[in-house]
């Protein structure tokens, strides 16, 4: 009797271990479908409270990052350049902001980061940025800006680039205008209203606000003049080298970019129409940017549905900034652009 009982207990122990092993294997397979459990990662994202960060807001709010076993945390900044510095230095793994001359100068100086995905661009057919003049100005076209004062945010900014590239389409150069750095969007709007400058570069929803309030008129939509990768998602070198986590992050980001695009950038008969999740996306953006939903609805930036970069435009930017002596030297864009990680993420994500 005692031997039978001992034998019975031994069988139970063996069965318990077998079941535990099967359970562990099942959990691993459930983790990523390949029998390898993904490690949970905490990722800090440096960003501004701007509408163009919408896919990141959506990815956090909808749990897309959590689905990839990533705990994505927003780290808020007040300006673009500190985000680039923090990303290169590794104090945040991911940065999301404008692509400026300061960023290229930082890279030229030896600091490293990798641009991996779209976070906003100028695109034909979508209102994002524009050159505006006072509503009662005689100026009707870009070519009439010769000899005029044009307000931008800062020297070497995305606004500087857009003004410079647009006027080139009309045979003008920066030497033909007076660029006036005004440091802030509010400064641009106030200077336009008080007519301290002849024109300014503004983005949405500020373009719509100015036109509705009646003190400004659109001279040219930037997206109708040039294709331009205004901002991007950056990885620190260490994070980019961690391919498994980097690809998982971009899977979540691409999923969120599609969610954003389908909600607010869908067109029918050439006109924007609200998508299925339009109100939800507007409210998510409002929550993360501390803006009213009605303000956000006035203008939503264009982004590629899959988060793909205008890779060739990065080289165009570097060449232009170097030509205008706004960066110390041209850099090899192959050193700072990585599209392979997103391509792998899209392959795993599927349609």
C-alpha positions as CSV (number, residue, x, y, z in Angstrom):
1,X,0.0,0.0,0.0
2,X,2.8,2.4,1.0
3,X,4.7,1.6,-2.3
4,X,1.6,2.3,-4.3
5,X,1.1,5.6,-2.6
6,X,4.7,6.7,-3.2
7,X,4.4,5.6,-6.9
8,X,1.2,7.6,-7.2
9,X,2.8,10.8,-5.8
10,X,5.8,10.4,-8.1
11,X,3.5,10.2,-11.1
12,X,1.7,13.4,-9.9
13,X,5.0,15.3,-9.6
14,X,6.1,14.2,-13.1
15,X,2.8,15.3,-14.5
16,X,2.9,18.7,-12.7
17,X,6.4,19.4,-14.2
18,X,5.2,18.4,-17.7
19,X,2.1,20.6,-17.5
20,X,4.2,23.5,-16.2
21,X,6.6,23.1,-19.1
22,X,3.7,23.1,-21.6
23,X,2.2,26.2,-20.0
24,X,5.5,28.0,-20.3
25,X,5.9,27.1,-23.9
26,X,2.4,28.2,-24.7
27,X,3.0,31.5,-23.0
28,X,6.2,32.0,-25.0
29,X,4.4,31.2,-28.2
30,X,1.6,33.6,-27.3
31,X,4.2,36.3,-26.6
32,X,5.2,36.8,-30.3
33,X,4.1,33.8,-32.2
34,X,7.6,32.4,-32.6
35,X,8.1,30.6,-29.3
36,X,10.2,33.5,-27.9
37,X,8.7,35.6,-25.2
38,X,9.3,39.3,-25.7
39,X,10.8,41.2,-22.7
40,X,8.7,44.1,-21.4
41,X,10.5,47.4,-22.1
42,X,10.1,50.8,-20.7
43,X,10.6,53.5,-23.4
44,X,10.9,57.2,-22.8
45,X,9.6,59.4,-25.8
46,X,10.7,63.0,-25.9
47,X,8.1,65.1,-27.6
48,X,6.2,68.4,-27.7
49,X,2.5,68.9,-27.2
50,X,1.8,69.3,-30.9
51,X,-0.9,67.8,-33.1
52,X,1.8,66.2,-35.2
53,X,2.6,63.9,-32.3
54,X,-0.9,62.4,-32.8
55,X,0.3,58.8,-33.7
56,X,2.3,58.7,-30.4
57,X,-0.7,59.9,-28.4
58,X,-2.9,57.3,-30.1
59,X,-0.3,54.5,-29.6
60,X,-0.2,55.2,-25.9
61,X,-4.0,55.9,-25.4
62,X,-5.2,52.9,-27.5
63,X,-2.7,50.5,-26.0
64,X,-0.8,49.7,-29.2
65,X,2.6,50.0,-27.5
66,X,1.4,47.7,-24.7
67,X,0.4,45.1,-27.3
68,X,4.1,45.0,-28.3
69,X,5.0,44.7,-24.6
70,X,6.3,48.3,-24.5
71,X,5.6,50.7,-21.7
72,X,5.8,54.0,-23.6
73,X,6.2,57.1,-21.5
74,X,5.8,60.7,-22.7
75,X,8.6,63.0,-21.7
76,X,7.5,66.6,-22.4
77,X,9.8,69.3,-23.8
78,X,9.4,73.0,-24.6
79,X,11.5,73.1,-27.8
80,X,12.7,70.9,-30.6
81,X,16.5,71.1,-30.1
82,X,16.6,69.7,-26.5
83,X,14.7,66.7,-27.8
84,X,17.4,65.9,-30.4
85,X,20.1,66.4,-27.8
86,X,18.3,64.1,-25.3
87,X,17.8,61.4,-27.9
88,X,21.5,61.5,-29.1
89,X,22.6,61.4,-25.4
90,X,20.3,58.5,-24.6
91,X,18.3,60.2,-21.8
92,X,15.3,59.4,-23.9
93,X,15.2,56.4,-26.3
94,X,12.9,58.0,-28.8
95,X,12.6,61.6,-29.9
96,X,9.8,63.2,-32.0
97,X,10.2,66.7,-33.3
98,X,11.1,69.0,-36.2
99,X,14.1,68.3,-38.4
100,X,16.2,71.5,-38.2
101,X,19.6,72.9,-39.1
102,X,20.5,72.6,-35.4
103,X,19.9,68.8,-35.6
104,X,22.2,68.5,-38.6
105,X,24.8,70.7,-36.9
106,X,24.6,68.4,-33.9
107,X,25.2,65.4,-36.0
108,X,28.0,67.1,-37.9
109,X,29.6,67.8,-34.5
110,X,29.8,64.1,-33.8
111,X,26.6,63.4,-31.9
112,X,24.5,60.5,-33.2
113,X,20.9,59.7,-33.7
114,X,18.8,57.9,-36.3
115,X,15.7,59.2,-38.2
116,X,13.3,56.3,-38.6
117,X,9.8,57.4,-39.4
118,X,7.6,60.3,-40.5
119,X,5.9,62.6,-38.0
120,X,4.6,65.2,-40.3
121,X,5.3,66.5,-43.8
122,X,4.2,69.1,-46.4
123,X,2.1,67.4,-49.0
124,X,0.1,68.6,-52.0
125,X,-3.6,68.7,-51.4
126,X,-3.3,69.2,-47.6
127,X,-3.1,72.4,-45.6
128,X,-0.3,72.3,-43.1
129,X,2.0,75.4,-43.5
130,X,1.6,78.5,-45.6
131,X,2.9,82.0,-46.3
132,X,0.4,84.7,-45.3
133,X,0.3,88.4,-45.8
134,X,-2.0,91.0,-44.1
135,X,-5.5,90.8,-45.5
136,X,-5.3,94.3,-47.0
137,X,-1.8,93.8,-48.4
138,X,-1.2,94.4,-52.1
139,X,0.9,91.2,-52.2
140,X,-0.9,88.5,-54.1
141,X,1.9,86.1,-55.0
142,X,5.3,84.8,-53.8
143,X,7.2,86.6,-56.5
144,X,6.0,89.9,-55.0
145,X,7.8,89.2,-51.7
146,X,11.1,90.5,-53.2
147,X,12.5,93.1,-50.8
148,X,9.9,92.3,-48.2
149,X,10.2,91.4,-44.5
150,X,9.1,87.8,-43.8
151,X,8.6,86.5,-40.3
152,X,9.8,83.1,-39.2
153,X,10.3,81.4,-35.9
154,X,14.1,81.0,-35.7
155,X,17.1,81.0,-37.9
156,X,17.7,77.5,-39.2
157,X,14.2,76.4,-38.3
158,X,11.8,74.4,-40.4
159,X,10.1,77.8,-41.1
160,X,13.4,79.2,-42.4
161,X,13.8,76.2,-44.7
162,X,10.2,76.4,-46.0
163,X,10.4,80.1,-46.8
164,X,13.8,79.7,-48.6
165,X,12.7,76.7,-50.7
166,X,9.3,78.2,-51.7
167,X,10.7,81.6,-52.9
168,X,13.3,79.6,-55.0
169,X,10.4,78.4,-57.1
170,X,9.9,82.0,-58.1
171,X,13.5,82.8,-58.9
172,X,14.2,84.4,-55.5
173,X,16.8,83.7,-52.8
174,X,17.2,84.5,-49.2
175,X,19.3,87.6,-50.2
176,X,16.2,88.9,-52.0
177,X,14.1,89.1,-48.8
178,X,14.6,90.2,-45.1
179,X,14.1,87.2,-42.8
180,X,12.8,88.3,-39.4
181,X,13.1,85.7,-36.6
182,X,10.2,86.3,-34.2
183,X,10.8,83.3,-31.8
184,X,7.3,82.0,-31.4
185,X,4.0,81.3,-33.2
186,X,2.3,84.0,-31.1
187,X,5.0,86.5,-32.2
188,X,4.4,85.7,-35.8
189,X,0.6,86.1,-35.5
190,X,1.0,89.4,-33.5
191,X,3.5,90.8,-36.1
192,X,1.2,89.9,-39.0
193,X,-1.8,91.5,-37.2
194,X,0.2,94.7,-36.4
195,X,1.8,94.7,-39.9
196,X,5.3,94.9,-38.5
197,X,6.3,92.4,-41.3
198,X,5.0,92.0,-44.8
199,X,4.4,88.2,-44.5
200,X,4.8,85.3,-42.2
201,X,5.1,81.5,-42.3
202,X,2.4,79.8,-40.2
203,X,1.1,76.3,-39.6
204,X,-2.3,74.9,-38.9
205,X,-4.5,75.5,-37.0
206,X,-3.1,79.0,-36.8
207,X,-3.6,79.6,-40.6
208,X,-7.3,79.0,-40.3
209,X,-7.5,81.1,-37.1
210,X,-5.8,84.1,-38.8
211,X,-8.0,83.9,-41.9
212,X,-11.2,83.5,-39.9
213,X,-10.3,86.5,-37.7
214,X,-9.8,88.5,-40.9
215,X,-6.3,89.9,-40.5
216,X,-4.4,87.6,-42.9
217,X,-4.7,85.9,-46.2
218,X,-2.9,82.9,-47.7
219,X,-0.3,83.7,-50.4
220,X,1.0,80.2,-50.9
221,X,0.5,76.7,-49.4
222,X,3.9,75.2,-48.8
223,X,2.6,71.7,-49.7
224,X,1.6,73.0,-53.1
225,X,5.1,74.2,-53.7
226,X,7.4,71.5,-52.3
227,X,7.4,68.1,-50.7
228,X,9.0,68.4,-47.3
229,X,9.7,66.1,-44.4
230,X,9.1,68.7,-41.6
231,X,9.5,66.4,-38.6
232,X,10.4,62.8,-37.7
233,X,10.7,60.1,-35.1
234,X,14.3,59.6,-34.0
235,X,16.0,56.7,-32.1
236,X,19.1,56.9,-29.9
237,X,21.9,54.8,-31.4
238,X,21.6,52.3,-28.5
239,X,17.9,51.9,-29.0
240,X,18.3,51.5,-32.8
241,X,20.8,48.7,-32.2
242,X,18.2,46.8,-30.1
243,X,16.5,45.7,-33.2
244,X,13.8,43.5,-31.6
245,X,12.4,46.3,-29.4
246,X,13.0,49.0,-32.1
247,X,10.9,47.0,-34.6
248,X,8.2,46.3,-32.0
249,X,8.0,50.0,-31.2
250,X,7.6,50.9,-34.9
251,X,4.9,48.2,-35.4
252,X,2.9,50.0,-32.7
253,X,3.7,53.4,-34.3
254,X,2.7,52.4,-37.8
255,X,-0.5,50.9,-36.4
256,X,-1.2,54.3,-34.7
257,X,-0.3,56.2,-37.9
258,X,-2.8,54.2,-39.9
259,X,-5.5,54.8,-37.2
260,X,-4.8,58.6,-37.4
261,X,-4.7,58.7,-41.2
262,X,-8.0,56.7,-41.6
263,X,-9.7,59.0,-39.0
264,X,-8.7,62.4,-40.2
265,X,-6.9,62.4,-43.6
266,X,-9.4,60.3,-45.7
267,X,-10.6,62.1,-48.9
268,X,-13.7,61.6,-51.0
269,X,-14.0,63.4,-54.3
270,X,-10.9,65.4,-53.4
271,X,-12.2,66.6,-50.1
272,X,-11.4,65.6,-46.6
273,X,-14.1,63.6,-44.8
274,X,-14.3,62.5,-41.2
275,X,-13.3,58.8,-40.8
276,X,-14.9,56.2,-38.6
277,X,-12.8,57.2,-35.5
278,X,-12.6,61.0,-36.2
279,X,-14.1,62.3,-32.9
280,X,-12.1,59.8,-30.9
281,X,-8.8,60.8,-32.5
282,X,-9.7,64.5,-32.1
283,X,-10.4,64.0,-28.4
284,X,-7.1,62.0,-27.9
285,X,-5.1,64.9,-29.5
286,X,-7.0,67.4,-27.3
287,X,-6.2,65.5,-24.2
288,X,-2.5,65.4,-24.9
289,X,-2.0,68.9,-26.3
290,X,-4.3,70.8,-23.9
291,X,-6.2,72.3,-26.8
292,X,-9.9,72.5,-27.4
293,X,-11.3,69.9,-30.0
294,X,-12.7,72.7,-32.2
295,X,-9.3,74.3,-32.5
296,X,-7.7,70.9,-33.5
297,X,-10.3,70.3,-36.1
298,X,-9.2,73.5,-38.0
299,X,-6.1,71.8,-39.3
300,X,-4.5,68.4,-38.9
301,X,-1.0,67.7,-40.3
302,X,-0.5,65.3,-43.1
303,X,1.4,62.0,-42.3
304,X,2.2,59.0,-44.4
305,X,-0.3,56.2,-43.5
306,X,2.5,53.8,-42.8
307,X,4.8,56.3,-41.2
308,X,7.3,56.2,-44.1
309,X,9.8,59.0,-44.5
310,X,10.5,61.1,-47.6
311,X,14.0,59.7,-47.4
312,X,15.3,61.6,-50.5
313,X,14.1,64.9,-49.0
314,X,16.5,64.5,-46.0
315,X,19.4,64.9,-48.4
316,X,17.7,67.8,-50.1
317,X,17.5,69.5,-46.7
318,X,21.1,68.9,-45.9
319,X,22.3,70.2,-49.2
320,X,20.1,73.4,-48.9
321,X,21.2,74.2,-45.4
322,X,24.9,73.7,-46.4
323,X,24.4,75.9,-49.4
324,X,22.9,78.7,-47.2
325,X,25.7,78.2,-44.7
326,X,23.2,77.4,-42.0
327,X,25.0,74.1,-41.1
328,X,28.8,73.9,-40.7
329,X,29.2,71.1,-43.2
330,X,27.2,68.7,-45.3
331,X,26.7,65.2,-43.7
332,X,26.2,61.8,-45.2
333,X,22.4,61.2,-44.7
334,X,23.0,57.5,-44.8
335,X,24.5,57.9,-41.4
336,X,21.3,59.3,-39.9
337,X,18.5,57.7,-41.8
338,X,17.3,54.1,-41.2
339,X,14.3,52.9,-43.1
340,X,15.0,49.2,-42.6
341,X,13.6,49.0,-39.1
342,X,10.2,50.4,-40.3
343,X,10.2,48.2,-43.3
344,X,10.6,45.2,-41.1
345,X,7.9,46.4,-38.7
346,X,5.5,46.9,-41.7
347,X,6.3,43.4,-42.9
348,X,5.4,41.9,-39.5
349,X,2.4,44.1,-39.1
350,X,0.9,43.3,-42.5
351,X,-1.8,45.3,-44.3
